[in-house]
């Protein structure tokens, strides 16, 4: 496998998309702060700021699980499945943000479209690593 292999390139593109989503959420926090006149270090006071902070914070928490799982599954399980599942994760984060922004109870569909792809990528990574270990062991 080379870094120019199509599945690896798609994985890199999905990684970049996930990072851009996280960046967009960080920018949204800054813009919301200005809009409601609540500046650091304050974190509370306007529900829309608190929601923007939670969307960003939860995405940071999730991306720490997602990115290693994405790359390990892409490198060891290989094929198109890992980056395709990564795209579902990215879509889930957007759905999560839109839902949470409207009503915190509406965040669950996006959350599930984030956590399940991460879990699937972890399983694919385990399968791929075990298979590689067995072949080389």
N, CA, C and O atoms as CSV, one atom per row, in Angstrom:
chain,resi,resn,atom,element,x,y,z
A,1,UNK,N,N,0.847,-1.180,0.000
A,1,UNK,CA,C,0.000,0.000,0.000
A,1,UNK,C,C,0.892,1.243,0.000
A,1,UNK,O,O,1.896,1.320,0.708
A,2,UNK,N,N,0.488,2.195,-0.812
A,2,UNK,CA,C,1.212,3.461,-0.849
A,2,UNK,C,C,0.312,4.577,-0.357
A,2,UNK,O,O,-0.906,4.422,-0.275
A,3,UNK,N,N,0.922,5.693,-0.035
A,3,UNK,CA,C,0.147,6.846,0.421
A,3,UNK,C,C,-0.709,7.428,-0.695
A,3,UNK,O,O,-1.615,8.216,-0.427
A,4,UNK,N,N,-0.438,7.054,-1.945
A,4,UNK,CA,C,-1.231,7.527,-3.069
A,4,UNK,C,C,-2.367,6.569,-3.429
A,4,UNK,O,O,-3.111,6.822,-4.377
A,5,UNK,N,N,-2.507,5.480,-2.685
A,5,UNK,CA,C,-3.603,4.542,-2.945
A,5,UNK,C,C,-4.932,5.265,-2.754
A,5,UNK,O,O,-5.067,6.073,-1.836
A,6,UNK,N,N,-5.905,4.987,-3.602
A,6,UNK,CA,C,-7.178,5.717,-3.527
A,6,UNK,C,C,-7.845,5.696,-2.147
A,6,UNK,O,O,-8.340,6.730,-1.697
A,7,UNK,N,N,-7.868,4.559,-1.476
A,7,UNK,CA,C,-8.519,4.493,-0.157
A,7,UNK,C,C,-7.767,5.335,0.872
A,7,UNK,O,O,-8.393,5.934,1.746
A,8,UNK,N,N,-6.454,5.390,0.786
A,8,UNK,CA,C,-5.660,6.203,1.707
A,8,UNK,C,C,-5.879,7.687,1.407
A,8,UNK,O,O,-5.986,8.493,2.331
A,9,UNK,N,N,-5.947,8.049,0.142
A,9,UNK,CA,C,-6.236,9.439,-0.216
A,9,UNK,C,C,-7.616,9.858,0.285
A,9,UNK,O,O,-7.789,10.974,0.774
A,10,UNK,N,N,-8.592,8.968,0.162
A,10,UNK,CA,C,-9.928,9.278,0.662
A,10,UNK,C,C,-9.913,9.407,2.183
A,10,UNK,O,O,-10.593,10.268,2.743
A,11,UNK,N,N,-9.148,8.563,2.844
A,11,UNK,CA,C,-9.009,8.663,4.302
A,11,UNK,C,C,-8.392,10.003,4.684
A,11,UNK,O,O,-8.820,10.626,5.656
A,12,UNK,N,N,-7.402,10.446,3.936
A,12,UNK,CA,C,-6.789,11.752,4.194
A,12,UNK,C,C,-7.811,12.866,3.983
A,12,UNK,O,O,-7.855,13.820,4.761
A,13,UNK,N,N,-8.631,12.753,2.941
A,13,UNK,CA,C,-9.658,13.762,2.677
A,13,UNK,C,C,-10.699,13.781,3.804
A,13,UNK,O,O,-11.137,14.851,4.226
A,14,UNK,N,N,-11.089,12.606,4.285
A,14,UNK,CA,C,-12.043,12.527,5.398
A,14,UNK,C,C,-11.428,13.138,6.657
A,14,UNK,O,O,-12.116,13.826,7.410
A,15,UNK,N,N,-10.156,12.894,6.888
A,15,UNK,CA,C,-9.464,13.483,8.032
A,15,UNK,C,C,-9.494,15.004,7.940
A,15,UNK,O,O,-9.794,15.687,8.919
A,16,UNK,N,N,-9.185,15.521,6.777
A,16,UNK,CA,C,-9.215,16.973,6.570
A,16,UNK,C,C,-10.622,17.520,6.780
A,16,UNK,O,O,-10.784,18.577,7.390
A,17,UNK,N,N,-11.638,16.823,6.287
A,17,UNK,CA,C,-13.021,17.250,6.484
A,17,UNK,C,C,-13.366,17.286,7.975
A,17,UNK,O,O,-13.992,18.239,8.439
A,18,UNK,N,N,-12.968,16.268,8.722
A,18,UNK,CA,C,-13.239,16.231,10.168
A,18,UNK,C,C,-12.560,17.407,10.873
A,18,UNK,O,O,-13.155,18.029,11.753
A,19,UNK,N,N,-11.337,17.709,10.497
A,19,UNK,CA,C,-10.612,18.832,11.092
A,19,UNK,C,C,-11.295,20.152,10.748
A,19,UNK,O,O,-11.394,21.039,11.596
A,20,UNK,N,N,-11.766,20.286,9.511
A,20,UNK,CA,C,-12.473,21.509,9.113
A,20,UNK,C,C,-13.793,21.670,9.862
A,20,UNK,O,O,-14.175,22.785,10.215
A,21,UNK,N,N,-14.485,20.569,10.104
A,21,UNK,CA,C,-15.719,20.613,10.894
A,21,UNK,C,C,-15.404,21.106,12.301
A,21,UNK,O,O,-16.100,21.974,12.827
A,22,UNK,N,N,-14.356,20.553,12.913
A,22,UNK,CA,C,-13.956,20.982,14.251
A,22,UNK,C,C,-13.585,22.468,14.254
A,22,UNK,O,O,-13.960,23.197,15.171
A,23,UNK,N,N,-12.861,22.910,13.248
A,23,UNK,CA,C,-12.494,24.317,13.135
A,23,UNK,C,C,-13.739,25.201,13.001
A,23,UNK,O,O,-13.818,26.262,13.620
A,24,UNK,N,N,-14.698,24.767,12.200
A,24,UNK,CA,C,-15.933,25.530,12.033
A,24,UNK,C,C,-16.674,25.669,13.358
A,24,UNK,O,O,-17.239,26.724,13.648
A,25,UNK,N,N,-16.674,24.608,14.160
A,25,UNK,CA,C,-17.337,24.672,15.461
A,25,UNK,C,C,-16.603,25.626,16.410
A,25,UNK,O,O,-17.236,26.317,17.208
A,26,UNK,N,N,-15.276,25.661,16.322
A,26,UNK,CA,C,-14.505,26.600,17.146
A,26,UNK,C,C,-14.801,28.041,16.737
A,26,UNK,O,O,-14.962,28.914,17.590
A,27,UNK,N,N,-14.870,28.281,15.445
A,27,UNK,CA,C,-15.205,29.621,14.954
A,27,UNK,C,C,-16.610,30.007,15.400
A,27,UNK,O,O,-16.866,31.161,15.744
A,28,UNK,N,N,-17.515,29.036,15.393
A,28,UNK,CA,C,-18.883,29.311,15.838
A,28,UNK,C,C,-18.915,29.744,17.302
A,28,UNK,O,O,-19.695,30.621,17.672
A,29,UNK,N,N,-18.078,29.139,18.128
A,29,UNK,CA,C,-17.998,29.553,19.535
A,29,UNK,C,C,-17.566,31.012,19.612
A,29,UNK,O,O,-18.177,31.801,20.333
A,30,UNK,N,N,-16.526,31.378,18.882
A,30,UNK,CA,C,-16.021,32.758,18.911
A,30,UNK,C,C,-17.085,33.744,18.426
A,30,UNK,O,O,-17.276,34.803,19.025
A,31,UNK,N,N,-17.760,33.400,17.362
A,31,UNK,CA,C,-18.806,34.289,16.836
A,31,UNK,C,C,-19.973,34.412,17.811
A,31,UNK,O,O,-20.528,35.496,17.993
A,32,UNK,N,N,-20.335,33.311,18.425
A,32,UNK,CA,C,-21.438,33.349,19.394
A,32,UNK,C,C,-21.051,34.183,20.602
A,32,UNK,O,O,-21.880,34.922,21.134
A,33,UNK,N,N,-19.803,34.076,21.044
A,33,UNK,CA,C,-19.329,34.904,22.159
A,33,UNK,C,C,-19.511,36.383,21.853
A,33,UNK,O,O,-20.018,37.147,22.675
A,34,UNK,N,N,-19.085,36.772,20.651
A,34,UNK,CA,C,-19.236,38.191,20.267
A,34,UNK,C,C,-20.708,38.591,20.207
A,34,UNK,O,O,-21.082,39.678,20.649
A,35,UNK,N,N,-21.525,37.718,19.664
A,35,UNK,CA,C,-22.952,38.022,19.507
A,35,UNK,C,C,-23.644,38.258,20.850
A,35,UNK,O,O,-24.475,39.157,20.977
A,36,UNK,N,N,-23.292,37.437,21.860
A,36,UNK,CA,C,-23.971,37.534,23.160
A,36,UNK,C,C,-23.164,38.329,24.185
A,36,UNK,O,O,-23.578,38.452,25.338
A,37,UNK,N,N,-22.013,38.870,23.772
A,37,UNK,CA,C,-21.156,39.671,24.653
A,37,UNK,C,C,-20.719,38.932,25.921
A,37,UNK,O,O,-20.758,39.486,27.019
A,38,UNK,N,N,-20.308,37.693,25.754
A,38,UNK,CA,C,-19.732,36.918,26.858
A,38,UNK,C,C,-18.342,36.496,26.400
A,38,UNK,O,O,-18.196,35.698,25.474
A,39,UNK,N,N,-17.333,37.036,27.056
A,39,UNK,CA,C,-15.968,36.829,26.604
A,39,UNK,C,C,-15.195,35.964,27.599
A,39,UNK,O,O,-15.543,35.899,28.778
A,40,UNK,N,N,-14.132,35.295,27.109
A,40,UNK,CA,C,-13.339,34.445,27.994
A,40,UNK,C,C,-12.844,35.224,29.200
A,40,UNK,O,O,-12.535,36.410,29.084
A,41,UNK,N,N,-12.765,34.590,30.334
A,41,UNK,CA,C,-12.916,33.160,30.569
A,41,UNK,C,C,-14.347,32.705,30.859
A,41,UNK,O,O,-14.564,31.523,31.129
A,42,UNK,N,N,-15.320,33.600,30.810
A,42,UNK,CA,C,-16.705,33.213,31.097
A,42,UNK,C,C,-17.167,32.136,30.122
A,42,UNK,O,O,-16.863,32.180,28.930
A,43,UNK,N,N,-17.902,31.179,30.653
A,43,UNK,CA,C,-18.379,30.059,29.847
A,43,UNK,C,C,-19.897,29.909,29.901
A,43,UNK,O,O,-20.462,29.050,29.224
A,44,UNK,N,N,-20.553,30.734,30.697
A,44,UNK,CA,C,-21.985,30.556,30.899
A,44,UNK,C,C,-22.693,31.901,30.802
A,44,UNK,O,O,-22.075,32.964,30.860
A,45,UNK,N,N,-24.003,31.815,30.653
A,45,UNK,CA,C,-24.802,33.025,30.672
A,45,UNK,C,C,-25.803,33.109,29.549
A,45,UNK,O,O,-26.889,33.663,29.724
A,46,UNK,N,N,-25.458,32.570,28.400
A,46,UNK,CA,C,-26.379,32.569,27.265
A,46,UNK,C,C,-26.502,31.125,26.770
A,46,UNK,O,O,-25.495,30.493,26.452
A,47,UNK,N,N,-27.718,30.604,26.705
A,47,UNK,CA,C,-27.897,29.220,26.271
A,47,UNK,C,C,-27.264,28.925,24.907
A,47,UNK,O,O,-26.737,27.831,24.704
A,48,UNK,N,N,-27.304,29.867,23.978
A,48,UNK,CA,C,-26.719,29.606,22.668
A,48,UNK,C,C,-25.195,29.475,22.749
A,48,UNK,O,O,-24.602,28.704,21.995
A,49,UNK,N,N,-24.560,30.220,23.656
A,49,UNK,CA,C,-23.120,30.061,23.850
A,49,UNK,C,C,-22.822,28.716,24.492
A,49,UNK,O,O,-21.900,28.017,24.074
A,50,UNK,N,N,-23.589,28.356,25.493
A,50,UNK,CA,C,-23.367,27.073,26.166
A,50,UNK,C,C,-23.543,25.917,25.186
A,50,UNK,O,O,-22.792,24.944,25.245
A,51,UNK,N,N,-24.520,26.007,24.288
A,51,UNK,CA,C,-24.706,24.951,23.281
A,51,UNK,C,C,-23.523,24.922,22.309
A,51,UNK,O,O,-23.026,23.847,21.975
A,52,UNK,N,N,-23.069,26.088,21.856
A,52,UNK,CA,C,-21.925,26.135,20.938
A,52,UNK,C,C,-20.679,25.539,21.595
A,52,UNK,O,O,-19.924,24.806,20.957
A,53,UNK,N,N,-20.473,25.857,22.869
A,53,UNK,CA,C,-19.332,25.297,23.599
A,53,UNK,C,C,-19.437,23.778,23.736
A,53,UNK,O,O,-18.440,23.070,23.596
A,54,UNK,N,N,-20.647,23.276,24.011
A,54,UNK,CA,C,-20.833,21.825,24.153
A,54,UNK,C,C,-20.656,21.110,22.822
A,54,UNK,O,O,-20.082,20.022,22.769
A,55,UNK,N,N,-21.148,21.720,21.743
A,55,UNK,CA,C,-20.972,21.117,20.416
A,55,UNK,C,C,-19.483,20.994,20.103
A,55,UNK,O,O,-19.012,19.947,19.660
A,56,UNK,N,N,-18.756,22.080,20.340
A,56,UNK,CA,C,-17.311,22.057,20.080
A,56,UNK,C,C,-16.604,21.080,21.017
A,56,UNK,O,O,-15.794,20.268,20.573
A,57,UNK,N,N,-16.909,21.159,22.309
A,57,UNK,CA,C,-16.251,20.286,23.283
A,57,UNK,C,C,-16.514,18.813,23.025
A,57,UNK,O,O,-15.600,17.994,23.112
A,58,UNK,N,N,-17.755,18.471,22.709
A,58,UNK,CA,C,-18.070,17.074,22.441
A,58,UNK,C,C,-17.387,16.601,21.164
A,58,UNK,O,O,-16.975,15.445,21.072
A,59,UNK,N,N,-17.267,17.475,20.196
A,59,UNK,CA,C,-16.581,17.097,18.964
A,59,UNK,C,C,-15.098,16.857,19.223
A,59,UNK,O,O,-14.513,15.935,18.655
A,60,UNK,N,N,-14.487,17.673,20.072
A,60,UNK,CA,C,-13.091,17.435,20.454
A,60,UNK,C,C,-12.964,16.065,21.132
A,60,UNK,O,O,-12.045,15.302,20.833
A,61,UNK,N,N,-13.888,15.764,22.041
A,61,UNK,CA,C,-13.868,14.471,22.730
A,61,UNK,C,C,-14.002,13.317,21.737
A,61,UNK,O,O,-13.303,12.310,21.853
A,62,UNK,N,N,-14.891,13.464,20.771
A,62,UNK,CA,C,-15.139,12.392,19.809
A,62,UNK,C,C,-14.024,12.236,18.781
A,62,UNK,O,O,-13.718,11.120,18.359
A,63,UNK,N,N,-13.417,13.347,18.378
A,63,UNK,CA,C,-12.395,13.269,17.328
A,63,UNK,C,C,-11.138,12.550,17.824
A,63,UNK,O,O,-10.394,11.966,17.036
A,64,UNK,N,N,-10.915,12.599,19.141
A,64,UNK,CA,C,-9.763,11.900,19.729
A,64,UNK,C,C,-9.925,10.386,19.592
A,64,UNK,O,O,-8.933,9.663,19.497
A,65,UNK,N,N,-11.132,9.920,19.583
A,65,UNK,CA,C,-11.414,8.493,19.369
A,65,UNK,C,C,-11.448,8.188,17.873
A,65,UNK,O,O,-10.890,7.191,17.416
A,66,UNK,N,N,-12.108,9.062,17.125
A,66,UNK,CA,C,-12.361,8.827,15.710
A,66,UNK,C,C,-11.092,8.764,14.857
A,66,UNK,O,O,-10.910,7.809,14.102
A,67,UNK,N,N,-10.220,9.753,14.964
A,67,UNK,CA,C,-9.075,9.813,14.049
A,67,UNK,C,C,-8.124,8.617,14.158
A,67,UNK,O,O,-7.752,8.058,13.126
A,68,UNK,N,N,-7.713,8.202,15.362
A,68,UNK,CA,C,-6.870,7.001,15.407
A,68,UNK,C,C,-7.595,5.760,14.880
A,68,UNK,O,O,-6.995,4.931,14.195
A,69,UNK,N,N,-8.879,5.635,15.201
A,69,UNK,CA,C,-9.639,4.480,14.717
A,69,UNK,C,C,-9.746,4.504,13.196
A,69,UNK,O,O,-9.628,3.466,12.545
A,70,UNK,N,N,-9.968,5.688,12.631
A,70,UNK,CA,C,-10.052,5.825,11.177
A,70,UNK,C,C,-8.751,5.384,10.517
A,70,UNK,O,O,-8.761,4.590,9.576
A,71,UNK,N,N,-7.630,5.904,11.018
A,71,UNK,CA,C,-6.357,5.597,10.368
A,71,UNK,C,C,-5.906,4.163,10.602
A,71,UNK,O,O,-5.375,3.527,9.692
A,72,UNK,N,N,-6.109,3.651,11.800
A,72,UNK,CA,C,-5.723,2.259,12.044
A,72,UNK,C,C,-6.553,1.304,11.192
A,72,UNK,O,O,-6.020,0.344,10.635
A,73,UNK,N,N,-7.851,1.564,11.090
A,73,UNK,CA,C,-8.684,0.695,10.253
A,73,UNK,C,C,-8.321,0.862,8.775
A,73,UNK,O,O,-8.348,-0.112,8.023
A,74,UNK,N,N,-7.985,2.075,8.354
A,74,UNK,CA,C,-7.604,2.294,6.954
A,74,UNK,C,C,-6.293,1.599,6.608
A,74,UNK,O,O,-6.141,1.060,5.512
A,75,UNK,N,N,-5.362,1.611,7.529
A,75,UNK,CA,C,-4.058,1.003,7.263
A,75,UNK,C,C,-4.067,-0.513,7.387
A,75,UNK,O,O,-3.387,-1.198,6.622
A,76,UNK,N,N,-4.827,-1.048,8.336
A,76,UNK,CA,C,-4.782,-2.488,8.588
A,76,UNK,C,C,-5.969,-3.259,8.019
A,76,UNK,O,O,-5.797,-4.393,7.574
A,77,UNK,N,N,-7.150,-2.686,8.019
A,77,UNK,CA,C,-8.308,-3.366,7.432
A,77,UNK,C,C,-8.336,-3.116,5.928
A,77,UNK,O,O,-8.684,-3.995,5.139
A,78,UNK,N,N,-7.974,-1.935,5.565
A,78,UNK,CA,C,-7.855,-1.477,4.181
A,78,UNK,C,C,-9.199,-1.467,3.459
A,78,UNK,O,O,-10.229,-1.833,4.025
A,79,UNK,N,N,-9.165,-1.049,2.220
A,79,UNK,CA,C,-10.371,-0.980,1.411
A,79,UNK,C,C,-11.103,0.341,1.575
A,79,UNK,O,O,-10.596,1.274,2.197
A,80,UNK,N,N,-12.297,0.407,1.010
A,80,UNK,CA,C,-13.089,1.623,0.987
A,80,UNK,C,C,-13.972,1.795,2.207
A,80,UNK,O,O,-14.471,2.892,2.460
A,81,UNK,N,N,-14.173,0.735,2.963
A,81,UNK,CA,C,-15.094,0.814,4.105
A,81,UNK,C,C,-14.663,1.854,5.149
A,81,UNK,O,O,-15.496,2.669,5.546
A,82,UNK,N,N,-13.419,1.868,5.609
A,82,UNK,CA,C,-13.057,2.849,6.647
A,82,UNK,C,C,-13.299,4.309,6.245
A,82,UNK,O,O,-13.906,5.045,7.022
A,83,UNK,N,N,-12.850,4.760,5.062
A,83,UNK,CA,C,-13.135,6.159,4.751
A,83,UNK,C,C,-14.629,6.429,4.536
A,83,UNK,O,O,-15.103,7.521,4.852
A,84,UNK,N,N,-15.368,5.470,4.013
A,84,UNK,CA,C,-16.816,5.652,3.849
A,84,UNK,C,C,-17.484,5.800,5.214
A,84,UNK,O,O,-18.364,6.642,5.395
A,85,UNK,N,N,-17.067,4.986,6.159
A,85,UNK,CA,C,-17.594,5.085,7.525
A,85,UNK,C,C,-17.176,6.425,8.143
A,85,UNK,O,O,-17.933,7.029,8.903
A,86,UNK,N,N,-15.969,6.877,7.809
A,86,UNK,CA,C,-15.512,8.183,8.278
A,86,UNK,C,C,-16.386,9.320,7.768
A,86,UNK,O,O,-16.620,10.295,8.482
A,87,UNK,N,N,-16.867,9.198,6.541
A,87,UNK,CA,C,-17.785,10.215,6.011
A,87,UNK,C,C,-19.096,10.233,6.794
A,87,UNK,O,O,-19.682,11.295,7.006
A,88,UNK,N,N,-19.549,9.065,7.218
A,88,UNK,CA,C,-20.764,8.994,8.048
A,88,UNK,C,C,-20.512,9.731,9.362
A,88,UNK,O,O,-21.385,10.452,9.845
A,89,UNK,N,N,-19.325,9.554,9.943
A,89,UNK,CA,C,-18.978,10.254,11.183
A,89,UNK,C,C,-19.060,11.769,10.978
A,89,UNK,O,O,-19.626,12.486,11.805
A,90,UNK,N,N,-18.492,12.245,9.874
A,90,UNK,CA,C,-18.520,13.687,9.589
A,90,UNK,C,C,-19.955,14.188,9.446
A,90,UNK,O,O,-20.309,15.233,9.992
A,91,UNK,N,N,-20.767,13.451,8.724
A,91,UNK,CA,C,-22.176,13.815,8.588
A,91,UNK,C,C,-22.866,13.803,9.956
A,91,UNK,O,O,-23.676,14.680,10.257
A,92,UNK,N,N,-22.542,12.813,10.772
A,92,UNK,CA,C,-23.111,12.735,12.121
A,92,UNK,C,C,-22.774,13.939,12.972
A,92,UNK,O,O,-23.616,14.416,13.734
A,93,UNK,N,N,-21.554,14.436,12.856
A,93,UNK,CA,C,-21.157,15.623,13.629
A,93,UNK,C,C,-21.958,16.848,13.201
A,93,UNK,O,O,-22.342,17.669,14.035
A,94,UNK,N,N,-22.206,16.967,11.914
A,94,UNK,CA,C,-22.990,18.105,11.429
A,94,UNK,C,C,-24.436,17.985,11.903
A,94,UNK,O,O,-25.028,18.967,12.351
A,95,UNK,N,N,-24.998,16.795,11.808
A,95,UNK,CA,C,-26.369,16.571,12.286
A,95,UNK,C,C,-26.445,16.825,13.788
A,95,UNK,O,O,-27.417,17.407,14.271
A,96,UNK,N,N,-25.428,16.392,14.525
A,96,UNK,CA,C,-25.361,16.633,15.965
A,96,UNK,C,C,-25.401,18.135,16.254
A,96,UNK,O,O,-26.163,18.590,17.108
A,97,UNK,N,N,-24.586,18.888,15.547
A,97,UNK,CA,C,-24.499,20.342,15.782
A,97,UNK,C,C,-25.809,21.039,15.444
A,97,UNK,O,O,-26.268,21.893,16.202
A,98,UNK,N,N,-26.402,20.690,14.337
A,98,UNK,CA,C,-27.665,21.316,13.948
A,98,UNK,C,C,-28.757,20.987,14.965
A,98,UNK,O,O,-29.506,21.866,15.392
A,99,UNK,N,N,-28.837,19.713,15.346
A,99,UNK,CA,C,-29.852,19.312,16.321
A,99,UNK,C,C,-29.651,19.959,17.666
A,99,UNK,O,O,-30.596,20.486,18.252
A,100,UNK,N,N,-28.430,19.926,18.165
A,100,UNK,CA,C,-28.128,20.492,19.489
A,100,UNK,C,C,-28.381,21.996,19.503
A,100,UNK,O,O,-28.841,22.540,20.507
A,101,UNK,N,N,-28.084,22.666,18.395
A,101,UNK,CA,C,-28.300,24.116,18.324
A,101,UNK,C,C,-29.775,24.469,18.479
A,101,UNK,O,O,-30.115,25.483,19.088
A,102,UNK,N,N,-30.640,23.639,17.932
A,102,UNK,CA,C,-32.083,23.903,18.000
A,102,UNK,C,C,-32.657,23.509,19.349
A,102,UNK,O,O,-33.426,24.260,19.950
A,103,UNK,N,N,-32.281,22.325,19.823
A,103,UNK,CA,C,-32.817,21.783,21.070
A,103,UNK,C,C,-31.849,20.696,21.537
A,103,UNK,O,O,-31.627,19.732,20.806
A,104,UNK,N,N,-31.270,20.821,22.729
A,104,UNK,CA,C,-30.298,19.823,23.185
A,104,UNK,C,C,-30.809,18.382,23.124
A,104,UNK,O,O,-30.017,17.451,22.975
A,105,UNK,N,N,-32.111,18.194,23.237
A,105,UNK,CA,C,-32.652,16.829,23.140
A,105,UNK,C,C,-32.589,16.297,21.717
A,105,UNK,O,O,-32.716,15.091,21.505
A,106,UNK,N,N,-32.396,17.172,20.743
A,106,UNK,CA,C,-32.346,16.764,19.335
A,106,UNK,C,C,-30.943,16.356,18.898
A,106,UNK,O,O,-30.707,16.162,17.705
A,107,UNK,N,N,-30.020,16.223,19.826
A,107,UNK,CA,C,-28.636,15.891,19.478
A,107,UNK,C,C,-28.416,14.391,19.262
A,107,UNK,O,O,-27.405,13.992,18.685
A,108,UNK,N,N,-29.351,13.565,19.720
A,108,UNK,CA,C,-29.110,12.121,19.736
A,108,UNK,C,C,-28.923,11.472,18.365
A,108,UNK,O,O,-28.044,10.619,18.243
A,109,UNK,N,N,-29.690,11.816,17.319
A,109,UNK,CA,C,-29.410,11.184,16.018
A,109,UNK,C,C,-27.977,11.435,15.554
A,109,UNK,O,O,-27.307,10.513,15.089
A,110,UNK,N,N,-27.508,12.659,15.675
A,110,UNK,CA,C,-26.130,12.963,15.287
A,110,UNK,C,C,-25.111,12.270,16.166
A,110,UNK,O,O,-24.062,11.834,15.693
A,111,UNK,N,N,-25.429,12.170,17.467
A,111,UNK,CA,C,-24.523,11.477,18.379
A,111,UNK,C,C,-24.374,10.012,17.977
A,111,UNK,O,O,-23.265,9.479,17.954
A,112,UNK,N,N,-25.491,9.367,17.662
A,112,UNK,CA,C,-25.435,7.954,17.272
A,112,UNK,C,C,-24.698,7.772,15.946
A,112,UNK,O,O,-24.015,6.768,15.743
A,113,UNK,N,N,-24.842,8.760,15.032
A,113,UNK,CA,C,-24.119,8.692,13.763
A,113,UNK,C,C,-22.643,9.027,13.932
A,113,UNK,O,O,-21.875,8.975,12.971
A,114,UNK,N,N,-22.254,9.366,15.141
A,114,UNK,CA,C,-20.847,9.597,15.455
A,114,UNK,C,C,-20.258,8.422,16.234
A,114,UNK,O,O,-19.188,7.918,15.893
A,115,UNK,N,N,-20.956,7.993,17.275
A,115,UNK,CA,C,-20.382,6.960,18.145
A,115,UNK,C,C,-20.344,5.592,17.453
A,115,UNK,O,O,-19.368,4.855,17.594
A,116,UNK,N,N,-21.404,5.250,16.702
A,116,UNK,CA,C,-21.398,3.939,16.054
A,116,UNK,C,C,-20.338,3.816,14.971
A,116,UNK,O,O,-19.667,2.786,14.910
A,117,UNK,N,N,-20.151,4.819,14.110
A,117,UNK,CA,C,-19.034,4.713,13.169
A,117,UNK,C,C,-17.674,4.572,13.867
A,117,UNK,O,O,-16.816,3.818,13.406
A,118,UNK,N,N,-17.478,5.286,14.963
A,118,UNK,CA,C,-16.214,5.147,15.702
A,118,UNK,C,C,-16.036,3.722,16.211
A,118,UNK,O,O,-14.952,3.150,16.099
A,119,UNK,N,N,-17.096,3.152,16.768
A,119,UNK,CA,C,-17.017,1.774,17.272
A,119,UNK,C,C,-16.759,0.781,16.137
A,119,UNK,O,O,-15.975,-0.155,16.294
A,120,UNK,N,N,-17.412,0.985,15.008
A,120,UNK,CA,C,-17.189,0.102,13.855
A,120,UNK,C,C,-15.742,0.218,13.377
A,120,UNK,O,O,-15.114,-0.793,13.063
A,121,UNK,N,N,-15.209,1.432,13.319
A,121,UNK,CA,C,-13.817,1.610,12.903
A,121,UNK,C,C,-12.855,0.927,13.876
A,121,UNK,O,O,-11.846,0.359,13.455
A,122,UNK,N,N,-13.159,0.978,15.160
A,122,UNK,CA,C,-12.322,0.290,16.153
A,122,UNK,C,C,-12.341,-1.211,15.899
A,122,UNK,O,O,-11.295,-1.858,15.933
A,123,UNK,N,N,-13.517,-1.769,15.644
A,123,UNK,CA,C,-13.629,-3.211,15.363
A,123,UNK,C,C,-12.856,-3.558,14.086
A,123,UNK,O,O,-12.134,-4.554,14.056
A,124,UNK,N,N,-13.000,-2.753,13.041
A,124,UNK,CA,C,-12.259,-3.013,11.800
A,124,UNK,C,C,-10.754,-2.935,12.030
A,124,UNK,O,O,-10.002,-3.740,11.481
A,125,UNK,N,N,-10.310,-1.978,12.836
A,125,UNK,CA,C,-8.884,-1.860,13.145
A,125,UNK,C,C,-8.393,-3.101,13.881
A,125,UNK,O,O,-7.322,-3.625,13.576
A,126,UNK,N,N,-9.176,-3.569,14.850
A,126,UNK,CA,C,-8.792,-4.777,15.595
A,126,UNK,C,C,-8.693,-5.970,14.656
A,126,UNK,O,O,-7.724,-6.728,14.707
A,127,UNK,N,N,-9.695,-6.139,13.798
A,127,UNK,CA,C,-9.683,-7.257,12.842
A,127,UNK,C,C,-8.449,-7.168,11.952
A,127,UNK,O,O,-7.745,-8.160,11.764
A,128,UNK,N,N,-8.187,-5.993,11.410
A,128,UNK,CA,C,-7.043,-5.820,10.521
A,128,UNK,C,C,-5.710,-6.048,11.210
A,128,UNK,O,O,-4.811,-6.669,10.644
A,129,UNK,N,N,-5.582,-5.547,12.433
A,129,UNK,CA,C,-4.325,-5.718,13.166
A,129,UNK,C,C,-4.112,-7.190,13.513
A,129,UNK,O,O,-3.006,-7.712,13.371
A,130,UNK,N,N,-5.167,-7.853,13.966
A,130,UNK,CA,C,-5.042,-9.291,14.295
A,130,UNK,C,C,-4.677,-10.088,13.056
A,130,UNK,O,O,-3.816,-10.965,13.121
A,131,UNK,N,N,-5.317,-9.800,11.922
A,131,UNK,CA,C,-4.985,-10.505,10.692
A,131,UNK,C,C,-3.537,-10.269,10.291
A,131,UNK,O,O,-2.844,-11.213,9.911
A,132,UNK,N,N,-3.070,-9.039,10.368
A,132,UNK,CA,C,-1.681,-8.725,10.031
A,132,UNK,C,C,-0.721,-9.427,10.981
A,132,UNK,O,O,0.333,-9.912,10.570
A,133,UNK,N,N,-1.092,-9.475,12.246
A,133,UNK,CA,C,-0.258,-10.136,13.248
A,133,UNK,C,C,-0.150,-11.625,12.941
A,133,UNK,O,O,0.930,-12.209,13.030
A,134,UNK,N,N,-1.279,-12.234,12.578
A,134,UNK,CA,C,-1.303,-13.678,12.309
A,134,UNK,C,C,-0.465,-14.006,11.078
A,134,UNK,O,O,0.230,-15.022,11.054
A,135,UNK,N,N,-0.525,-13.167,10.070
A,135,UNK,CA,C,0.241,-13.397,8.849
A,135,UNK,C,C,1.739,-13.256,9.117
A,135,UNK,O,O,2.547,-14.028,8.601
A,136,UNK,N,N,2.095,-12.273,9.919
A,136,UNK,CA,C,3.508,-11.994,10.178
A,136,UNK,C,C,4.044,-12.672,11.426
A,136,UNK,O,O,5.248,-12.648,11.681
A,137,UNK,N,N,3.160,-13.276,12.204
A,137,UNK,CA,C,3.569,-13.853,13.490
A,137,UNK,C,C,4.012,-15.223,13.402
A,137,UNK,O,O,4.381,-15.819,14.414
